[in-house]
Every structure is written in structure tokens, then in C-alpha cells.
């Protein structure tokens, strides 16, 4: 049975989608960008601050589904520029310390609200 996962600790969706959907023990988390859920504003200080906010948003959605980063089996990272890869990878690596999920990282022409990084993921209980 499909269950919509929602938490006020992650940004409100900016379109017709859910933060996450849980079905048969698998959680599909929509792409998260660097929006602070308390202010609903984009964090635009620098790439490090953006990436940390994205990871915090993902953590909040995982927690709302009674999961954490150890449950993640697949991530997709979208960057505004491949020059950001090393810094994003460094910060990402602090959240995933072993049994790493499958992943792809791609550079795209543009991301919502002109951010530099967006990450989506799939997790399993």
C-alpha cells in the first residue's frame, strides 16, 4: 500500500509531488535542494552550505519514514557543474560511511531555483 511521507523538517514540495512515497518497505525520496525548511528560502552561501542543507533535508525525510542513511540503496546527484563533484562527494561521504549505496552523479544545465546541487534517493527497510 502506498503511503505519502511528509515532515515539516524538510522543505514543502514546490510542485505537484510528495517529499517521499513509501511502498512495500521501499522509500522513494524526491530530489532535495538547499531550501531551509524553517525559512522556506534557498541557502545560497556557498556549495558546502548548500550540500549540507540538502543532506539535512534528506535525513529529515528518512527520519519521518523511520529510516536513516544506512537504509539508502541508491542515490542520484545532480550538479550545476562537474567542478563541484569533489566538494559534494566529500560531504556526501561523511553521511555514508560503509556499505555505500549505488549512485550516479551528473551535471545538468540548470536546477530548480538555480541551486548547485540536488539529490534524490531510494531506501529500503
Secondary structure, DSSP 8 states (H G I E B T S, - for coil): --EEE--TTS---SSS--SEEEETTEEEEEEE-SEETTTTEE--S-HHHHHHHHHHHHHHHHHHTT--GGGEEEEEEEES-GGGHHHHHHHHHHH--SS--EEEEEE-S--GGG-SEEEEEEEE-
